[in-house]
Amino acid sequence: FFFISLFLSRWALRPVEKAWRQQRQFVADASHELKTPLTVILANQKILLSHTGDTIAEQRRWIENTDEEAQHMRRLVDDLLFLARSDAVEEKRVTADVELSDLSYSVLLQFEPLAYEKGLTLDSAVEEGLTVQGDPTRLKQLIHILLDNACKYAGERGQVKLRLYRQAGGAVLEVHNTGEAIPAGDLPHIFERFYRSDKARGSEGGFGLGLAIAKSIADQHGALLSADSAEGLGTKMTVRFRGV
């Protein structure tokens, strides 16, 4: 009876231990990400203070670099706050009928200048009149994250395509990009916070929080976010929404 009780208690505590390890890792990763821009800002400040006789124009390089790192920190803090609020079960959700077709088009238009600048082909196949229940601001953020991720990794002269269609009474959103495939070993982890794939994909920068936020938004809306990637075919992110 004692050994059975011991086994059951350890089995019951496993989820708690896993959550605790993940929380500790999350704090450690967040601290590491914040430390880098802080170090740069402090170094720039020391340089500026050591040349008090120089004009702003003469020290413009260090001022602009400080501003870039401060913006970098602000984006990271915003992402961390979003994830913290998402973890709070008491947070109230905004729910309304959202025209997902129109929303997809509006976000897609924002990426046309970026696609043109990077020499990417940006295509779409959006079925009209698809509506889902949810928060329009968060759903817009979800589509933005997926398109931004696709444009980053589409490769030189690559292609990005957004599809939205009806299926089984719900809506399916797909964002596909060409380019280097995500390694099979990394694919199960890409929605984890602060997780980065191999060095080739990691060279694009970022915090490793974008897809984690996208997953959180999908979960909030009762949708399933998944990823498929294969050499020669590229990567496809799929969001499956339930019917209204």
CORNOR-V756644 format. One record per residue. RES is the residue in one letter. SS is DSSP state (H for helix, E for strand, C for the rest). PHI is phi in whole degrees, 0 to 359 (* if undefined). D_FIRST is the distance of its C-alpha to the first C-alpha in whole Angstrom. Layout:
BEGIN
res=RES ss=SS phi=PHI d_first=D_FIRST
res=RES ss=SS phi=PHI d_first=D_FIRST
END
This chain:
BEGIN
res=F ss=C phi=* d_first=0
res=F ss=H phi=298 d_first=4
res=F ss=H phi=292 d_first=6
res=I ss=H phi=296 d_first=5
res=S ss=H phi=297 d_first=6
res=L ss=H phi=297 d_first=9
res=F ss=H phi=298 d_first=10
res=L ss=H phi=294 d_first=11
res=S ss=H phi=292 d_first=12
res=R ss=H phi=294 d_first=14
res=W ss=H phi=297 d_first=15
res=A ss=H phi=290 d_first=16
res=L ss=H phi=275 d_first=18
res=R ss=H phi=304 d_first=20
res=P ss=H phi=299 d_first=23
res=V ss=H phi=293 d_first=23
res=E ss=H phi=297 d_first=24
res=K ss=H phi=297 d_first=26
res=A ss=H phi=297 d_first=28
res=W ss=H phi=295 d_first=28
res=R ss=H phi=297 d_first=30
res=Q ss=H phi=297 d_first=32
res=Q ss=H phi=296 d_first=33
res=R ss=H phi=297 d_first=34
res=Q ss=H phi=294 d_first=36
res=F ss=H phi=298 d_first=38
res=V ss=H phi=297 d_first=39
res=A ss=H phi=296 d_first=40
res=D ss=H phi=294 d_first=42
res=A ss=H phi=297 d_first=44
res=S ss=H phi=298 d_first=45
res=H ss=H phi=296 d_first=46
res=E ss=H phi=295 d_first=48
res=L ss=H phi=283 d_first=50
res=K ss=H phi=294 d_first=50
res=T ss=H phi=298 d_first=53
res=P ss=H phi=296 d_first=55
res=L ss=H phi=297 d_first=55
res=T ss=H phi=298 d_first=56
res=V ss=H phi=295 d_first=59
res=I ss=H phi=299 d_first=60
res=L ss=H phi=296 d_first=60
res=A ss=H phi=295 d_first=62
res=N ss=H phi=297 d_first=65
res=Q ss=H phi=297 d_first=65
res=K ss=H phi=296 d_first=66
res=I ss=H phi=296 d_first=68
res=L ss=H phi=296 d_first=70
res=L ss=H phi=292 d_first=70
res=S ss=C phi=276 d_first=72
res=H ss=C phi=230 d_first=75
res=T ss=C phi=294 d_first=76
res=G ss=C phi=275 d_first=79
res=D ss=C phi=281 d_first=78
res=T ss=C phi=278 d_first=79
res=I ss=C phi=299 d_first=76
res=A ss=C phi=298 d_first=78
res=E ss=C phi=290 d_first=78
res=Q ss=C phi=252 d_first=74
res=R ss=H phi=302 d_first=73
res=R ss=H phi=302 d_first=71
res=W ss=H phi=287 d_first=68
res=I ss=H phi=293 d_first=68
res=E ss=H phi=295 d_first=68
res=N ss=H phi=295 d_first=65
res=T ss=H phi=298 d_first=63
res=D ss=H phi=297 d_first=64
res=E ss=H phi=299 d_first=62
res=E ss=H phi=291 d_first=59
res=A ss=H phi=294 d_first=59
res=Q ss=H phi=296 d_first=59
res=H ss=H phi=300 d_first=56
res=M ss=H phi=295 d_first=54
res=R ss=H phi=298 d_first=55
res=R ss=H phi=296 d_first=53
res=L ss=H phi=295 d_first=50
res=V ss=H phi=297 d_first=50
res=D ss=H phi=301 d_first=50
res=D ss=H phi=295 d_first=48
res=L ss=H phi=295 d_first=45
res=L ss=H phi=295 d_first=46
res=F ss=H phi=298 d_first=46
res=L ss=H phi=294 d_first=42
res=A ss=H phi=294 d_first=41
res=R ss=H phi=293 d_first=43
res=S ss=H phi=294 d_first=41
res=D ss=H phi=283 d_first=38
res=A ss=C phi=279 d_first=38
res=V ss=C phi=294 d_first=37
res=E ss=C phi=277 d_first=40
res=E ss=C phi=296 d_first=43
res=K ss=C phi=276 d_first=45
res=R ss=C phi=263 d_first=46
res=V ss=C phi=276 d_first=50
res=T ss=C phi=232 d_first=50
res=A ss=E phi=202 d_first=53
res=D ss=E phi=286 d_first=55
res=V ss=E phi=245 d_first=56
res=E ss=E phi=283 d_first=58
res=L ss=H phi=294 d_first=56
res=S ss=H phi=296 d_first=59
res=D ss=H phi=295 d_first=62
res=L ss=H phi=297 d_first=59
res=S ss=H phi=296 d_first=59
res=Y ss=H phi=298 d_first=62
res=S ss=H phi=295 d_first=63
res=V ss=H phi=289 d_first=60
res=L ss=H phi=300 d_first=62
res=L ss=H phi=299 d_first=65
res=Q ss=H phi=295 d_first=64
res=F ss=C phi=265 d_first=63
res=E ss=H phi=299 d_first=66
res=P ss=H phi=298 d_first=68
res=L ss=H phi=295 d_first=65
res=A ss=H phi=298 d_first=65
res=Y ss=H phi=297 d_first=69
res=E ss=H phi=296 d_first=69
res=K ss=H phi=268 d_first=66
res=G ss=C phi=72 d_first=68
res=L ss=C phi=266 d_first=65
res=T ss=E phi=264 d_first=66
res=L ss=E phi=250 d_first=64
res=D ss=E phi=242 d_first=64
res=S ss=E phi=210 d_first=62
res=A ss=E phi=216 d_first=62
res=V ss=E phi=249 d_first=61
res=E ss=C phi=285 d_first=61
res=E ss=C phi=284 d_first=62
res=G ss=C phi=75 d_first=61
res=L ss=C phi=272 d_first=57
res=T ss=E phi=237 d_first=56
res=V ss=E phi=229 d_first=52
res=Q ss=E phi=268 d_first=50
res=G ss=E phi=166 d_first=50
res=D ss=C phi=262 d_first=51
res=P ss=H phi=300 d_first=54
res=T ss=H phi=294 d_first=54
res=R ss=H phi=290 d_first=51
res=L ss=H phi=294 d_first=52
res=K ss=H phi=297 d_first=55
res=Q ss=H phi=296 d_first=53
res=L ss=H phi=299 d_first=50
res=I ss=H phi=296 d_first=53
res=H ss=H phi=299 d_first=55
res=I ss=H phi=298 d_first=52
res=L ss=H phi=293 d_first=52
res=L ss=H phi=291 d_first=56
res=D ss=H phi=297 d_first=56
res=N ss=H phi=297 d_first=53
res=A ss=H phi=295 d_first=55
res=C ss=H phi=293 d_first=58
res=K ss=H phi=296 d_first=57
res=Y ss=H phi=248 d_first=56
res=A ss=C phi=288 d_first=58
res=G ss=C phi=85 d_first=60
res=E ss=C phi=297 d_first=64
res=R ss=C phi=55 d_first=66
res=G ss=C phi=277 d_first=63
res=Q ss=E phi=232 d_first=62
res=V ss=E phi=230 d_first=60
res=K ss=E phi=226 d_first=59
res=L ss=E phi=252 d_first=58
res=R ss=E phi=238 d_first=57
res=L ss=E phi=222 d_first=56
res=Y ss=E phi=211 d_first=56
res=R ss=E phi=273 d_first=55
res=Q ss=E phi=204 d_first=52
res=A ss=C phi=51 d_first=50
res=G ss=C phi=79 d_first=51
res=G ss=E phi=239 d_first=50
res=A ss=E phi=236 d_first=52
res=V ss=E phi=238 d_first=51
res=L ss=E phi=250 d_first=52
res=E ss=E phi=237 d_first=53
res=V ss=E phi=234 d_first=54
res=H ss=E phi=245 d_first=55
res=N ss=E phi=224 d_first=56
res=T ss=C phi=282 d_first=58
res=G ss=C phi=109 d_first=57
res=E ss=C phi=295 d_first=55
res=A ss=C phi=286 d_first=51
res=I ss=C phi=284 d_first=48
res=P ss=C phi=305 d_first=46
res=A ss=H phi=304 d_first=43
res=G ss=H phi=290 d_first=41
res=D ss=H phi=270 d_first=42
res=L ss=H phi=306 d_first=42
res=P ss=C phi=292 d_first=39
res=H ss=C phi=249 d_first=39
res=I ss=C phi=292 d_first=42
res=F ss=C phi=265 d_first=41
res=E ss=C phi=279 d_first=39
res=R ss=C phi=292 d_first=40
res=F ss=C phi=67 d_first=43
res=Y ss=C phi=278 d_first=42
res=R ss=C phi=238 d_first=45
res=S ss=C phi=283 d_first=46
res=D ss=C phi=296 d_first=48
res=K ss=H phi=298 d_first=51
res=A ss=H phi=297 d_first=54
res=R ss=H phi=281 d_first=52
res=G ss=H phi=292 d_first=51
res=S ss=C phi=295 d_first=55
res=E ss=C phi=285 d_first=56
res=G ss=C phi=85 d_first=54
res=G ss=C phi=94 d_first=52
res=F ss=C phi=256 d_first=49
res=G ss=C phi=78 d_first=46
res=L ss=C phi=247 d_first=46
res=G ss=H phi=304 d_first=48
res=L ss=H phi=290 d_first=46
res=A ss=H phi=295 d_first=43
res=I ss=H phi=293 d_first=45
res=A ss=H phi=301 d_first=46
res=K ss=H phi=297 d_first=42
res=S ss=H phi=296 d_first=42
res=I ss=H phi=295 d_first=45
res=A ss=H phi=300 d_first=44
res=D ss=H phi=299 d_first=40
res=Q ss=H phi=299 d_first=42
res=H ss=C phi=261 d_first=44
res=G ss=C phi=65 d_first=42
res=A ss=C phi=257 d_first=43
res=L ss=E phi=251 d_first=42
res=L ss=E phi=255 d_first=43
res=S ss=E phi=222 d_first=43
res=A ss=E phi=224 d_first=45
res=D ss=E phi=230 d_first=47
res=S ss=E phi=209 d_first=49
res=A ss=E phi=209 d_first=50
res=E ss=C phi=299 d_first=53
res=G ss=C phi=88 d_first=57
res=L ss=C phi=249 d_first=55
res=G ss=E phi=87 d_first=54
res=T ss=E phi=233 d_first=51
res=K ss=E phi=231 d_first=51
res=M ss=E phi=259 d_first=49
res=T ss=E phi=234 d_first=48
res=V ss=E phi=243 d_first=47
res=R ss=E phi=252 d_first=46
res=F ss=E phi=263 d_first=47
res=R ss=C phi=282 d_first=46
res=G ss=C phi=291 d_first=49
res=V ss=C phi=290 d_first=51
END
